[in-house]
């Protein structure tokens, strides 16, 4: 799959994913916090399946 996330988008996803995932260990300690893995993994990989379905691409165009 082609990357469809820009640098800022990826960074925000990683930070948000880590923040949500930390709630599984600190704070309310609810299993719902493991949903933080979704933005974390998509941020690390650079591909969002939902973006592909909707047709969104925040990845900057490469200069030729």
C-alpha positions as CSV (number, residue, x, y, z in Angstrom):
1,X,0.0,0.0,0.0
2,X,1.2,3.5,-0.8
3,X,1.7,5.9,2.2
4,X,-1.2,8.3,2.5
5,X,-0.2,10.2,5.7
6,X,1.9,13.3,5.9
7,X,4.6,13.9,8.5
8,X,2.5,16.0,10.8
9,X,-0.4,13.6,10.5
10,X,1.9,10.6,11.4
11,X,3.4,12.4,14.4
12,X,0.0,13.4,15.8
13,X,-1.2,9.8,15.4
14,X,1.8,8.4,17.2
15,X,1.5,10.9,20.1
16,X,-2.3,10.4,20.4
17,X,-1.9,6.6,20.2
18,X,0.7,6.6,22.9
19,X,-1.4,8.9,25.1
20,X,-4.5,6.7,24.7
21,X,-2.5,3.5,25.2
22,X,-1.0,4.9,28.4
23,X,-4.5,4.9,29.9
24,X,-4.3,1.1,30.0
25,X,-1.5,1.3,32.5
26,X,-2.0,4.6,34.3
27,X,-5.3,6.2,35.2
28,X,-8.6,4.3,34.7
29,X,-6.8,1.2,33.5
30,X,-9.6,0.2,31.2
31,X,-9.2,-2.3,28.3
32,X,-10.7,0.3,25.9
33,X,-7.3,2.1,26.1
34,X,-5.9,-0.6,23.8
35,X,-7.7,1.1,21.0
36,X,-4.7,3.4,21.1
37,X,-2.9,0.8,19.1
38,X,-4.8,1.8,16.0
39,X,-3.5,5.3,15.6
40,X,-0.1,4.2,16.9
41,X,0.3,1.5,14.2
42,X,-1.2,3.6,11.4
43,X,1.2,6.5,12.4
44,X,4.2,4.2,12.4
45,X,3.4,2.5,9.2
46,X,2.2,5.7,7.4
47,X,-0.9,4.0,5.8
48,X,-4.5,4.6,7.0
49,X,-7.0,2.2,5.6
50,X,-9.9,4.6,6.3
51,X,-8.1,7.3,4.3
52,X,-7.8,4.9,1.4
53,X,-11.5,4.2,1.5
54,X,-12.5,7.8,1.6
55,X,-9.8,9.0,-0.8
56,X,-7.9,11.3,1.6
57,X,-4.1,11.7,1.1
58,X,-2.1,14.0,3.5
59,X,1.2,12.8,2.1
60,X,2.9,15.7,0.3
61,X,3.6,15.3,-3.5
62,X,7.1,14.4,-4.3
63,X,9.0,17.0,-6.4
64,X,10.4,15.7,-9.7
